[in-house]
Amino acid sequence: MPIYHKLGNFPQKRHTIFQTKEGKHHYEQLFGTEGFSGHSSLLYHLHRPTQVKDVIKSYSVQPKIAIEKNIKSLLLKGFEVKPTTDFLESRKTMLVNSDCAIGLAAPTESLTNYFYKNADADELIFVHKGKGKLRTFMGNISFEYGDYLIIPRGMIYQIEFESKDNRLFFVESFAPFYTPKRYKSSSGQLLEHSPFCERDLKLPTEIETFDQKGDFIVKIKKEGMIHELVYATHPFDVVGWDGYNFPYGFSIHNFEPITGRVHQPPPVHQTFETSTFVVCSFVPRLYDYHPLSIPAPYNHSNIDSDEVLYYVDGDFMSRNNIEQGHITLHPKGIPHGPAPGAMERSIGQKETQELAVMVDTFKPLKVTEDAMQIDDGKYYKSWVE
């Protein structure tokens, strides 16, 4: 995260003695990325964060691939993913490559009976349905419909939902998430032309500190496996921290669209980036205002990237028969564009109320068996008149 934040108590000078009122030492932990060259924070624990009592079991959660090399455009009916009680079991990976995994989840219960850590990937969770609180050892973030939650790799967290009707779209990234470079100054501040700014971000608050010993289950994802470990102390024993590496939220409703006289290209919708893919937000906006403009996107060739669109709300004007929760995949190698009739319908329209999340990956995506279970089977033919 390109801004400095702090919570709780910590010493004025890093790597120095920091004691409790009773004279006991706090234990410092560097929570960093990309070795020692990326963003980091310094955390201060009541107990050593290294105390593992046991490894109970390990098991594979590697997605099963149905199509290794795909050329078909696909439409996945996301709301057909069945709700599942357990948070981790509810997560179904749909599309995957060596850089990321894209999936859906419909958990009906909160994650409160164990803790979770993704040791391989930063997580982006988009909240389509649901409301609640993300609880982490660096503080809590309340979330609701339309929120992105960015959870750095290595973050120990739980998640609480206020109801059983929850729908999540997630992306696991093996490279860190950043705000786009072109929006920022050389020192990292979001500039005036950026479609959002730092005050739009939901930063962690309400740090919870538990001074407890016992048996605490932490499920760690690493290399396609879940390892169940028993920690000797409560993972949320941090009394304070400061730095640049922490979870945060951002509402898609706070993304301010960039418009023009003629149709603007997808990069104007960019919200996050990694070194291997980008994430864009399509939000309600005024259409182009040239007197002869065509608001619908022009046909374009996917030569360098696979394009994934997750449809959230509204009427997505460039497609036909799209519903909430649908995912479309437009693979590299073949052009795509508006559905038949969509271009003509768009002429003369003044605005759109569409809401969608787009992920463009630079490497081709493999299609999983879970994805094929909700594939409509005919979307790739939808441009035939």
C-alpha positions, -999 to 999 in steps of 0.1 A, spaced: 0 0 0 16 33 -11 7 53 21 19 52 56 -4 40 84 -1 31 120 -22 16 148 -17 10 185 16 14 205 52 9 193 86 24 202 99 56 187 129 39 173 126 6 154 146 -25 165 149 -12 200 136 -25 234 99 -22 239 84 -34 271 50 -38 287 41 -20 319 51 -52 338 85 -51 322 80 -80 297 94 -76 262 73 -72 231 84 -92 201 90 -73 169 81 -88 135 89 -74 100 59 -81 78 73 -74 43 71 -83 6 95 -90 -22 123 -98 2 135 -67 19 128 -44 -11 90 -41 -11 65 -26 12 67 -36 48 53 -29 83 68 -35 118 45 -54 142 49 -57 179 35 -89 195 29 -99 232 43 -133 224 68 -148 199 49 -151 166 69 -182 158 54 -207 182 40 -237 163 30 -266 186 19 -291 159 11 -296 122 -22 -316 122 -26 -323 85 -19 -312 50 -41 -316 19 -43 -304 -16 -67 -277 -28 -51 -274 -63 -79 -268 -88 -85 -295 -113 -80 -283 -149 -107 -291 -175 -92 -271 -204 -55 -266 -205 -53 -245 -236 -85 -226 -243 -97 -207 -274 -134 -205 -266 -151 -175 -252 -170 -187 -221 -200 -175 -200 -200 -188 -165 -233 -185 -144 -217 -175 -112 -248 -176 -90 -251 -213 -98 -221 -219 -74 -238 -235 -45 -236 -218 -10 -213 -237 14 -209 -233 51 -172 -232 55 -154 -201 41 -124 -219 26 -145 -248 12 -168 -222 -5 -140 -208 -26 -141 -223 -61 -114 -214 -85 -127 -209 -121 -97 -197 -141 -60 -200 -133 -25 -194 -147 9 -193 -132 3 -156 -120 -32 -157 -105 -63 -176 -97 -98 -162 -102 -128 -176 -85 -161 -173 -67 -173 -181 -32 -207 -182 -15 -200 -188 22 -230 -190 45 -211 -188 78 -184 -166 92 -148 -178 94 -144 -177 132 -135 -212 144 -100 -210 128 -76 -185 113 -65 -183 77 -32 -172 60 -24 -173 23 13 -177 22 16 -176 -16 -7 -148 -28 -21 -114 -22 -59 -117 -22 -84 -93 -38 -120 -101 -25 -148 -82 -42 -180 -82 -21 -210 -87 -44 -234 -97 -17 -229 -95 20 -218 -72 48 -195 -77 78 -160 -73 91 -126 -85 80 -106 -92 112 -68 -93 110 -38 -91 133 -33 -56 120 -68 -44 127 -103 -47 114 -121 -34 83 -159 -32 79 -171 -41 45 -204 -41 24 -217 -45 -11 -193 -31 -37 -161 -32 -15 -128 -45 -27 -107 -60 1 -70 -62 -5 -53 -87 18 -15 -90 15 1 -125 15 10 -137 49 -19 -119 66 -36 -139 93 -73 -132 92 -109 -141 100 -140 -128 83 -175 -122 98 -207 -120 79 -239 -104 91 -261 -128 71 -260 -161 52 -265 -146 17 -229 -138 7 -214 -137 -28 -177 -130 -33 -155 -127 -64 -119 -132 -56 -84 -130 -73 -53 -145 -58 -22 -128 -71 14 -142 -69 26 -106 -74 16 -77 -50 -14 -55 -58 -6 -18 -64 -25 13 -75 -16 21 -111 17 39 -116 2 65 -140 -21 78 -113 8 85 -89 36 110 -83 72 98 -81 68 95 -43 35 75 -46 8 101 -39 -24 97 -60 -26 126 -84 -54 149 -95 -62 129 -126 -66 96 -106 -102 83 -104 -99 79 -67 -76 92 -39 -63 81 -5 -92 94 14 -114 69 -4 -96 40 11 -108 20 40 -78 15 63 -77 -9 92 -90 3 126 -99 -12 159 -69 -33 165 -77 -63 188 -51 -76 211 -55 -110 228 -31 -122 254 -40 -158 253 -21 -191 253 -37 -224 241 -43 -243 209 -52 -220 180 -58 -235 145 -42 -216 116 -49 -229 81 -20 -219 58 -23 -221 20 11 -228 4 19 -242 -31 -17 -255 -36 -19 -271 -2 -37 -263 30 -16 -270 61 -34 -270 94 -11 -258 122 -16 -253 159 -2 -220 173 6 -218 210 -7 -182 213 -36 -163 199 -25 -149 164 -41 -115 172 -16 -105 199 -3 -74 181 -3 -43 203 8 -19 175 24 -15 142 34 10 115 44 9 79 31 5 43 21 -32 41 -14 -38 55 -49 -48 44 -73 -21 31 -106 -17 14 -120 4 -14 -156 7 -26 -162 4 -63 -189 31 -57 -160 56 -50 -144 50 -84 -149 82 -104 -152 74 -141 -132 91 -168 -153 100 -198 -147 117 -231 -162 129 -264 -157 94 -280 -154 59 -265 -126 56 -239 -103 25 -239 -104 0 -210 -73 15 -192 -94 45 -180 -112 20 -158 -81 6 -142 -82 3 -104 -53 -21 -94 -23 -35 -111 3 -62 -106 33 -70 -128 12 -97 -145 -24 -85 -148 -47 -55 -142 -81 -50 -125 -106 -25 -138 -139 -11 -124 -168 -4 -148 -192 20 -129 -223 41 -137 -212 70 -160 -222 94 -187 -217 82 -222 -195 100 -248 -207 134 -259 -195 137 -295 -226 142 -316 -218 112 -337 -203 90 -309 -209 53 -306 -210 45 -268 -206 8 -273 -170 -4 -273 -154 -11 -307 -144 -46 -317 -109 -54 -305 -85 -82 -307 -73 -100 -276 -37 -104 -288 -18 -99 -255 -42 -108 -228 -72 -129 -217 -101 -107 -206 -124 -117 -177 -155 -97 -168 -175 -102 -136 -210 -86 -139 -222 -71 -107 -253 -50 -114 -272 -29 -139 -276 -35 -177 -242 -41 -193 -249 -24 -226 -224 -42 -248 -238 -77 -241 -271 -96 -245 -287 -117 -218 -261 -109 -191 -272 -114 -155 -258 -106 -120 -229 -130 -111 -221 -140 -147 -185 -142 -157 -173 -139 -193 -139 -150 -206 -126 -136 -239 -94 -154 -245 -64 -141 -264 -62 -150 -300 -96 -140 -313 -113 -106 -315 -145 -98 -295 -168 -69 -293 -204 -58 -287 -231 -85 -291 -252 -82 -323 -275 -52 -320 -257 -37 -290 -238 -11 -310 -269 1 -327 -288 2 -294 -261 23 -278 -263 52 -303 -281 82 -288 -279 68 -252 -268 93 -226 -256 71 -197 -252 36 -183 -258 22 -148 -236 -9 -153 -213 -22 -126 -186 -48 -133 -151 -59 -124 -126 -68 -152 -94 -87 -149 -70 -88 -179 -42 -113 -176 -11 -113 -197 -8 -151 -197 -36 -174 -209 -60 -187 -184 -67 -224 -179 -104 -234 -172 -111 -255 -142 -137 -283 -137 -156 -261 -113 -159 -235 -141 -172 -261 -166 -200 -270 -142 -215 -235 -146 -206 -228 -183 -235 -221 -205 -219 -240 -234 -228 -217 -262 -215 -182 -254 -187 -184 -280 -213 -185 -307 -232 -154 -295 -217 -131 -321 -232 -151 -350 -261 -131 -365 
